Amino acid sequence: MRGILEVIAGILAGTVGTAGGITSLVSYPALLLLGLSPLQANIGNIVALVACWPSSTLASRPELKARPPSIGVSVIVSLLSGVVGAVLLIETPNTYFTELVPFLLTLASVTLITQPLIHNRFSETINGAKRRIFGIGLILITVYNGYFGAGAGIMLLTLDQVTSGDEVAYSNARKNILIGAATLGSAATLVTLRPVAWGAIAPLSLGLFVGGLLGPKLTRVLPATLLRILIALLGIGLAVSFWIS
């Protein structure tokens, strides 16, 4: 029964996460409820989230074929930044990053809602410094993703939206690839350096894989404005939950 609940939690987390962000809003608490310590749950969550990468990429084929992304360098940067995040997780207290999470999530959520206005008003400035803005933001977000990750998807989706002005579905496809690379780098590092509760995360990983197939399809059919608002509201909700805790 516990395994079935984990699979269901994984499907929900994977769907929500690959449709926009905050996969960990569901998957991380699910591991805590199984009795894992916060550190064990964090490590297990990062490792389990690798399952979203292949399925979400597979589900995003229409967007990736229509506009093939030139993100080879960004994938490598994300992978290496994920490794850095994992090392920071092992070597530093979680409080350093988690205290910033509510503020980062709130900022990203508000920015996502107002993205069309921001891009239209400051398009010349953004376009002139697009590579620098995206590059710096990508490194910071993927290091954080490798460290803890809650809300990293929303942050990266917002960054891509602001710097590209593209449709949400296309930004989301790129976001899933880059977050997946960062998660893979972090997970590989953690598996090498720390014990992992494989029995607890296996059913969750299965659910996350299935959810990764569903999320991009959901992004494709929902209106862009509605999707931005829903993702932003989830992000604000996660920020509030961190403040309360």
N, C-alpha and C positions, 0 to 999 in steps of 0.2 A: 504493500500500500504506500509506504514511504517513497519507494522508487517511482511509482506512478505520479505522485504529487510533485516529485522533482522534475519529471518529464514535462508535466503541465506547466510548472513554473518556468522551465527552460523555454518552452514554446512561446509563452507570453513574453518573457524577457527578450528572446531573440526577435520576435515580431516587432515589439516596441522599439528595440535598439536599432535594428537594421532599417526601420522605417523613419528613424530620425535620431534617436539617442536614448540615453539613460537605461541601457540594458541592466546595469547593476542595481537599479532601483528595485528590481524583482529578484535577480539571481543572488546577489550578496546576502540579503536578509534570509533567503531560503536556506543558505548554507549555515547561517547563524542559528536558525531554528533547529538544525540537525545537531546542534551542540558543539560545533567547531568554534574555536577561539577566534576573535577578530582577525588576528594575523593569519591563522590557518584558512579562514573563510576568504580573506582577501587573496591569498595565494591561489587557493582552489578556484576562486571565481575567475581570476585572470587566466588560468590554465584552461578552464572550461570554455571561456569565451572564444578561444581559438576556433572552435567548431562553427562559429558564425561566419568566418571569413570565406571558406569555399562555397558555402550554400548561398550567401548573400551575393557573392560575385557571379555565381551561376544564374541567380534570379535577376541580376541587373544586366544581363547580356543585351537586351534591346537598347538600353541607354549607352552602354559601352561600345556597341557596334555603330550606333547612330553618330556618336561623337567620341571617337577613340581618344582617351585621355593621355596626354604626354606627361606622365607622372612617374617615369622610371626612377629618376633621382629622388623624388619625394618618397617613393616606397622604401628606398635604401635608407634615407634619412629617418623615416618613421621607424624602421626596424632597429636601427642603432639607438635611436632615442628611447625606444621601448626597453632596450638592454640597460641603458643608463637609469631609467626609472626603476627597474627591478633591483639594481644595485643600491639605489637610494632607499628602496623599501626595506632591504635587508640591513642596511647600515644606519638608518636614522629612524627616530620615532615617527609614527603615523601622524601625530598631531601637527607636524610642520605643514603638511599639505592639507589635511582635512579641515584645519581652521580657515583656510582660504576658499574651500569649495563652495560654501553658500554664496559668497560674494561673486565668485567667478560664474556660477550658474545663473545668478540673478542678472548679471551683466550680459551674459550670452543670450539669455532668454529675451530680455528687453531688446537687445540688438537684433535678434532674429525676427521679432514682431515688426520692428521698424526698418528692416533691411531694405525694402524698396525705396523708402524715403531717403535713407542714408546713401544708398548707391546713386540715386538720381541727383541728390544735392551735392555730393562730394565726388562724383564720378571721375572728374579730371584729376583730382588729387589722388584718389585711390588707384586709378589706372597708371599714373606716373610712378607710384611706389608699390605697385601690386606685388611684384616678386619679393621685395624686401618684407612687406607686411605679411604675406603668406608664408614665406620661409621662416621668419622669426616665430610667428604664431604656431606654425606646424611643429617646430622643435619643442616649444614650451608645452603644447597640448599633448604631444605624443610621449614626452618624458613623464608628464603627469599621468597619462593613460597607463604607462608601464608601472607606475607607482601605486595608483589606487584606481583611477579610471572613471569613477561615478560622474556622469555628465560630460565626459570628454567628447562623446559623439555629438552632443548639441554644440559644444564649443567649436569643434572642427567644421561642422555643417554651417554654423554661422560665419566662420572665417571664410569658407569657400563661397558662400552666398554673397558676402559683402565684397570680396575681391573679384568675383567673376560676374555677378549679376545674372547668373544662369538660373534655369528652372530648378525647382527643388529636387525633382527626381534625378537630374544629372549630377547635381551637387552631392546628393545622398549616395549615389553609386560610387563617386570618387571617395567620399568620406568613408564608406565601408571598406574599401580597399586599403586606405591608409591606416585606419584604426586597426584593421586586421593585421597589417604588417607590424605595427607597434606592439600589438598584443602577442603576436608570435615571438617577437624578440624578447619581450618580457617573460613570457611563459617558458621559453627555452632556457633562459637564465635561471629562473626560479626552480625549474625541475632539476637543473644541474646542481644547484647550491642548497636546496631546502627539500625536506620531505613533503610529499603531496598526498592528500587524502583521496586516493583514486576511487575508492569505493563510494565515497560521498558525491564525487563530481561526475562520475560516468553517466548516470541517468540525466543529470542536468545538461551535460554536453549533448546528449542525444536530442533533448528538447530544444536546445539552442540551435542545433543544426537545422531542425525542422522550422523553427521560427525564422531563421535566416533566409529560408526559401520564401516565406510569406511577406516579410517586411517590405522589400523593394516593390512587390506587387501592390501593396497597400499604398505606398507612396505614389505609384503610377496612376491610381484611380481617384485619389482624393484631390480636391481643389487645392492649389498651392497655398492660397491665403489661409484656408482652414487648416491645412497641415502645419503651417508655420505657427499658427495660434495654439493648436493642440500640443505641439512639441514644446513650445515656450511655456505653456501652463504646466506641463509635466515637469519641466525644468525648475520652475518656481516652486512647485510642490515639493520637489526633492530638496531644494535649498531650504525651505521652511522646516522640513523634517530634520535636516542637519542642525539648524539653529535650535530646534526644540531639544534634540538629543545632546 
